[in-house]
Amino acid sequence: MSDVAPVTEAPPEIPLRPQDELECRRCEVHCDRVVYPGACIARNCPFVYAYEAWGHTFMGCLQKVFEVEIDVDALSELEGRRGGFGAVKARRTPLPMCHSDISPCYEHRLDELGCRNPEFYELPLERPSFRVFAQIAD
């Protein structure tokens, strides 16, 4: 017999500000913070850049909130459809003008305890806790 105790895996630490993280892997449901590039163009974001190459126009984010560069024609075509273009994974904390969300994967893995890190879904402390979605004109 061995006197060595079995090695147990340490539980993952919860950060001080989980709402500032870009991904959560504390349970079997993996969640990612995502941004919608179509909203960047619709909102006239000052950090959108575009360039032409290979006969196409590509757009991206100067602040690198998302790292991919997207074909503007494909983005426009898909934004006109029912589901829209969709979201891409955020690589930096989204800016206040970004349309961001949390995208859970493997939701079928959710157990009876539920989310281990519900603060991940909260808005970061420096962001407003409300959003204006309509303005009344005189």
Secondary structure, 3 states (H helix, E strand, C coil): CCCCCCCCCCCCCCCCCHHHCCEECCCCCEEEEEECHHHHHHCCCCCEEEEEECCEEEEEECCCCCCCCEEHHHHHHHHCCCCCCCCEECCCCCCCCCCEEEEEECHHHCCCCCCCCHHHHCCCCCCCCCCCCCCCCC
